[in-house]
Amino acid sequence: MRIFCTSILSLPTRLVLAFALAAMVASAGSVHAFDPEKTFQENDEPRTILRFGFQALKKGNMEQAIGAFRFGASKNDLASQWKLARMFQTGSGMEKDHLAAYQLYSKIASRYSDSFPRQVDMPYVAHAVVALGRYNLTGIEGTRIKADPWRAEAHFYRAAALYKDRNAQYELGRLYRQGALGVKQPKSAVRWFGLSARKGHRRAQAELGEMLFYGEGVRANPVRGLVFMTKAMAHSARSSAKSIRVMQQKAFAKASAAQRSAANKIIESLNLDKAPDSAEGEVKTTRRTIRSFFIREERLQNGGEIEVARGENGDREDDAELGSGLAAQD
């Protein structure tokens, strides 16, 4: 058998071989390319397609996962549209495309512009509306989506007032406290922070505590303010806890000895992870050190992989987990 070395082949021959090899690779890829029309039956329910996508994600098969979510989204399945939007937003398995995410979130929000979402759809719709508000607040560079705080306010208000979403309530509070609409509205900020804080939003608890401590938009209550900030810090994710701790330490440094003592007694009775014990805001461990944890965006529930999203401030995005609709339909 004769063996030919490519080094002795002429340049035209090598080019022909190279093109032939490339064609073979492309052909092989096309044979194995994911085709949803061949994978799913015509009468398959949306949750079947959605579950297939999440199972593909779990196995690390991004092509099948993205293909399934795109197919579900094209059939107007709300959960598939939301998941695809999240992937565009975060760059999970694909390049980030904030405009594409914005368009999908808009489609979800528009579906219920004149009606109230079904219970199983509520988490997806609320999250989509909050995401639109955040995009409108900052704009999307290089696109037609420009910063528009008034439109952002409208989105946040819709999700906060109609859907009782704690993230939207927090965003409204922050919007009013910072004066993003041209004038600061501390009383309104306190109201929305309070509603969000009651639902366990840690950043809202911290900002409400700071406003209580300094008497911003509300009668000053330094002791309660210190407790709120410490409680928020103790139960926040690491990324958010750091900034809350700075806020809390600054307040403790300004507090009187009596105020610090009263706050410490309440904090110790709450069995928090940490309690401050000095004017400088140094923190000691009470029963255990504050947990360092990172919540994975994907976790398995009821046979389907669901996403527990964290907002920019380290809090979980929704009061109800965003995959609950999948289980509720079974």
C-alpha positions in Angstrom: 0.0 0.0 0.0 1.4 3.4 -1.0 1.2 6.3 1.5 1.2 9.8 0.1 2.6 12.7 2.2 0.7 15.9 1.9 4.0 17.8 1.7 4.6 16.3 -1.8 1.1 17.1 -3.1 0.7 20.1 -5.3 -1.0 23.3 -3.8 -4.2 22.9 -5.9 -4.5 19.3 -4.8 -4.1 20.2 -1.1 -6.8 23.0 -1.5 -9.2 20.5 -3.0 -8.6 18.1 -0.2 -9.1 20.8 2.4 -12.4 21.9 0.9 -13.5 18.3 0.7 -12.7 17.8 4.4 -14.6 20.9 5.4 -17.6 19.8 3.4 -17.5 16.4 5.1 -17.4 18.1 8.5 -20.3 20.5 7.6 -22.3 17.6 6.3 -21.8 15.5 9.4 -22.8 18.5 11.5 -26.0 19.0 9.5 -26.9 15.4 10.0 -26.7 15.7 13.8 -28.1 19.3 14.0 -31.1 19.5 16.3 -34.4 19.6 14.5 -37.4 20.3 16.8 -39.8 19.3 14.1 -38.3 15.8 14.1 -37.9 15.7 17.9 -41.4 16.7 19.0 -44.8 15.4 18.0 -47.4 17.9 16.6 -49.6 17.4 19.6 -46.9 17.7 22.3 -47.8 20.0 25.1 -45.7 23.1 25.9 -44.5 21.6 29.2 -43.1 18.6 27.3 -41.0 20.9 25.1 -40.0 22.9 28.1 -39.0 19.9 30.2 -36.9 18.5 27.2 -35.1 21.8 27.1 -34.3 21.8 30.8 -33.2 18.2 30.7 -30.9 19.1 27.8 -29.4 21.9 29.9 -28.7 19.5 32.7 -26.9 17.2 30.3 -24.9 20.2 28.9 -26.4 19.9 25.5 -26.9 23.6 24.8 -27.8 23.1 21.1 -30.8 21.0 22.0 -31.8 23.2 25.0 -31.7 26.4 23.0 -33.5 24.7 20.1 -36.2 23.4 22.4 -36.7 26.8 24.0 -36.8 28.6 20.6 -39.3 26.0 19.4 -41.5 26.5 22.5 -41.2 30.3 22.2 -42.3 30.2 18.5 -45.4 28.3 19.7 -46.1 31.2 22.1 -45.3 29.2 25.2 -44.7 31.8 27.9 -42.3 29.8 30.0 -40.1 29.0 27.0 -40.1 32.7 26.0 -39.1 33.6 29.5 -36.3 31.1 29.7 -35.0 32.1 26.2 -35.1 35.8 27.3 -33.1 34.9 30.5 -30.5 33.1 28.4 -30.1 36.1 26.1 -29.9 38.4 29.1 -27.3 36.4 31.0 -25.4 35.0 28.0 -26.1 31.4 29.2 -25.1 29.1 26.3 -25.1 32.0 23.8 -23.8 35.5 23.3 -25.6 38.1 25.3 -28.2 39.9 23.3 -30.0 42.4 25.6 -32.2 43.7 22.7 -33.5 40.2 22.0 -34.1 39.7 25.7 -36.0 43.0 25.9 -38.2 42.0 22.9 -39.1 38.6 24.5 -39.8 40.2 27.8 -42.0 42.7 26.0 -43.9 39.9 24.3 -44.5 38.3 27.7 -45.6 41.5 29.3 -47.9 42.4 26.4 -49.8 39.2 26.7 -51.4 40.3 29.9 -51.5 44.0 29.3 -55.4 44.0 29.5 -55.9 41.0 31.8 -54.6 39.5 35.0 -52.1 36.6 34.6 -53.1 33.1 35.6 -51.5 32.0 38.8 -49.1 29.7 37.1 -48.0 32.5 34.7 -47.6 35.2 37.4 -43.9 34.7 38.3 -42.9 34.8 34.6 -44.9 37.9 33.9 -43.8 39.7 37.0 -40.2 39.0 36.3 -40.5 40.1 32.7 -42.1 43.4 33.7 -39.4 44.1 36.3 -36.7 43.2 33.7 -38.3 45.7 31.3 -38.2 48.4 34.0 -34.5 47.8 34.6 -33.7 48.0 30.9 -35.7 51.2 30.6 -34.0 52.7 33.6 -30.5 52.3 32.0 -31.2 51.9 28.3 -29.5 49.4 26.1 -26.4 50.7 24.5 -26.3 50.8 20.7 -30.1 50.2 20.4 -33.3 52.2 20.2 -33.9 51.5 23.9 -32.9 54.7 25.7 -32.9 55.5 29.3 -36.4 56.5 30.3 -37.0 56.5 34.1 -40.7 57.4 33.7 -41.3 54.3 31.6 -39.3 52.3 34.1 -41.5 53.6 36.8 -44.6 52.5 34.9 -43.2 48.9 34.6 -42.1 48.8 38.3 -45.5 50.1 39.4 -47.4 47.6 37.4 -45.5 44.7 38.9 -45.4 46.2 42.4 -49.0 47.2 42.7 -50.8 44.6 40.6 -48.6 41.6 41.0 -47.2 42.4 44.5 -43.7 41.6 43.3 -41.1 42.4 46.0 -38.4 43.2 43.5 -40.6 45.7 41.7 -41.5 47.2 45.1 -37.8 47.5 45.9 -37.0 49.1 42.6 -39.8 51.7 43.1 -38.4 52.5 46.5 -34.9 53.0 45.1 -36.3 55.1 42.2 -38.0 57.4 44.6 -35.2 57.6 47.1 -32.6 58.4 44.5 -34.7 61.0 42.8 -34.4 59.4 39.4 -37.6 61.2 38.3 -36.1 64.6 39.0 -37.1 65.0 42.7 -36.5 62.7 45.7 -39.7 61.2 47.3 -38.5 59.7 50.6 -42.0 59.0 51.9 -42.9 57.0 48.9 -39.6 55.3 49.1 -40.2 54.2 52.7 -43.7 52.9 51.7 -42.4 50.7 48.9 -39.3 49.5 50.8 -41.5 48.5 53.6 -43.8 46.4 51.4 -40.8 44.7 49.9 -39.0 44.2 53.2 -42.0 42.4 54.6 -41.6 39.9 51.8 -38.0 39.3 52.8 -36.2 41.4 50.3 -32.8 42.0 52.0 -31.7 45.1 50.2 -35.1 46.7 50.9 -34.7 45.8 54.5 -31.3 47.5 54.6 -32.4 50.7 52.8 -35.5 50.9 55.0 -33.3 50.4 58.1 -31.0 53.2 56.9 -33.9 55.6 56.4 -35.3 54.7 59.8 -31.9 55.3 61.4 -31.5 58.8 59.9 -35.2 59.7 59.9 -35.4 60.0 56.1 -39.0 60.2 55.0 -40.1 58.7 58.3 -39.8 59.5 62.0 -36.3 58.5 63.1 -36.0 55.2 65.0 -32.3 54.4 65.2 -32.6 51.2 67.2 -35.1 49.7 64.7 -33.0 50.9 61.9 -29.9 49.2 63.2 -31.8 46.0 63.6 -33.2 46.1 60.1 -29.7 46.7 58.6 -28.1 43.9 60.6 -30.9 41.4 59.8 -30.5 42.2 56.1 -26.7 41.8 56.3 -27.0 38.5 58.1 -29.2 36.9 55.5 -27.9 38.4 52.3 -25.8 36.8 49.6 -22.1 37.6 49.8 -22.2 40.1 47.0 -25.0 42.1 48.6 -23.9 41.6 52.2 -20.6 43.6 51.7 -22.4 46.8 50.7 -25.0 46.4 53.4 -22.3 45.9 56.0 -20.7 49.2 55.1 -24.1 50.9 55.5 -24.6 49.1 58.9 -21.1 49.9 60.2 -21.5 53.6 59.4 -24.8 53.7 61.3 -23.4 51.9 64.3 -20.5 54.3 64.4 -23.0 57.2 64.6 -25.3 55.6 67.1 -25.2 56.4 70.8 -24.1 53.7 73.3 -27.7 53.3 74.5 -28.9 52.8 71.0 -26.2 50.2 70.2 -27.0 48.4 73.4 -30.7 48.3 72.7 -30.2 47.1 69.2 -27.7 44.4 70.2 -30.3 43.0 72.7 -32.9 42.7 70.0 -30.4 41.3 67.5 -29.2 38.6 69.9 -32.8 37.6 70.6 -33.4 37.1 66.9 -30.6 34.5 66.6 -29.1 36.2 63.6 -25.9 34.9 62.2 -24.0 38.0 63.4 -24.5 40.9 65.8 -22.5 44.1 66.0 -20.9 44.9 69.3 -19.0 48.2 69.0 -19.2 51.8 67.8 -16.9 50.9 64.9 -19.4 48.3 63.7 -17.1 45.4 64.2 -19.1 42.2 63.9 -18.8 39.1 66.1 -20.2 35.6 65.4 -23.1 34.6 67.6 -23.9 31.0 66.8 -22.4 30.4 63.5 -20.6 32.5 60.9 -22.7 34.0 58.1 -23.3 31.5 55.4 -21.3 32.0 52.2 -23.4 30.6 49.5 -24.1 31.1 45.8 -27.5 30.0 44.5 -27.2 28.2 41.3 -29.5 29.5 38.6 -30.6 26.1 37.6 -32.0 23.4 39.9 -34.2 20.4 39.4 -37.8 20.5 40.6 -40.7 18.2 39.7 -38.8 16.7 36.7 -38.0 20.1 35.2 -35.0 22.3 35.6 -36.1 25.7 36.9 -34.2 29.0 37.2 -33.9 30.8 40.5 -32.7 34.2 39.3 -30.8 36.6 41.5 -31.2 40.3 40.9 -28.5 42.9 40.7 -28.8 43.3 44.5 -28.3 39.7 45.4 -31.9 38.8 46.2 -33.9 36.1 44.5 -35.9 37.5 41.7 -39.3 36.2 42.6 -41.5 35.5 45.6 -42.6 32.2 43.9 -40.0 30.2 42.1 -40.1 30.8 38.4 -40.6 27.2 37.5 -43.7 26.6 39.6 -45.9 26.8 36.6 -44.3 23.7 35.2 -45.3 21.7 38.3 -48.7 23.3 38.5 -49.7 22.2 35.0 -49.0 18.5 35.7 
